[in-house]
Amino acid sequence: MRWVDIQEIAIRMEELYPEADNVNLRYTDLRKWVSGLPEFTDKPDACNEKILEAIQMAWIDERG
């Protein structure tokens, strides 16, 4: 899994963190959670705010 796998990451975030407030989360936390996934193989610092925002929006959609 890489940073560009937005939808797949959002699904995993919902599976692992169903109680997390995904609307008001800190991007530092999201980056840590994503880079900590066992199936994550990308560089942890190879993302930016735009990617993290896209993951957050996909996660919100996944929950809804």
C-alpha positions as CSV (number, residue, x, y, z in Angstrom):
1,M,0.0,0.0,0.0
2,R,1.3,3.5,-0.9
3,W,0.1,7.0,-0.3
4,V,-1.7,7.1,-3.6
5,D,-4.0,4.2,-2.5
6,I,-6.4,6.7,-1.0
7,Q,-9.5,4.5,-1.0
8,E,-7.8,1.4,0.3
9,I,-6.2,3.5,3.1
10,A,-9.5,5.0,4.0
11,I,-11.1,1.5,4.3
12,R,-8.2,0.3,6.6
13,M,-8.5,3.4,8.7
14,E,-12.2,2.8,9.3
15,E,-11.5,-0.9,10.1
16,L,-8.8,-0.1,12.6
17,Y,-10.1,3.2,14.0
18,P,-13.9,3.1,13.9
19,E,-14.2,5.3,17.0
20,A,-11.7,8.0,15.8
21,D,-13.1,11.4,15.1
22,N,-12.1,11.4,11.4
23,V,-13.6,14.9,10.9
24,N,-11.4,16.7,13.5
25,L,-8.3,14.6,13.3
26,R,-4.7,15.9,13.2
27,Y,-2.8,15.2,10.0
28,T,0.2,14.2,12.2
29,D,-1.9,11.4,13.7
30,L,-3.2,10.3,10.3
31,R,0.3,10.2,8.9
32,K,1.5,8.1,11.8
33,W,-1.5,5.7,11.6
34,V,-1.1,5.2,7.8
35,S,2.6,4.7,7.9
36,G,2.2,2.3,10.8
37,L,0.0,-0.1,8.7
38,P,1.7,-3.5,8.2
39,E,0.9,-3.4,4.5
40,F,2.2,0.1,4.0
41,T,5.3,0.1,1.9
42,D,5.8,3.8,0.9
43,K,8.1,6.3,2.5
44,P,6.4,7.7,5.6
45,D,7.4,11.3,4.7
46,A,6.5,11.0,1.0
47,C,3.1,12.6,1.5
48,N,1.8,16.1,1.8
49,E,-1.2,17.9,3.2
50,K,-3.2,17.4,0.0
51,I,-2.8,13.6,0.2
52,L,-3.7,13.5,3.9
53,E,-6.8,15.6,3.2
54,A,-7.8,13.2,0.4
55,I,-7.4,10.3,2.8
56,Q,-9.5,12.1,5.4
57,M,-12.3,12.9,2.9
58,A,-12.3,9.3,1.6
59,W,-12.4,8.0,5.3
60,I,-15.4,10.3,6.0
61,D,-17.2,9.0,2.9
62,E,-16.4,5.4,3.9
63,R,-17.9,6.0,7.3
64,G,-21.0,7.7,5.9
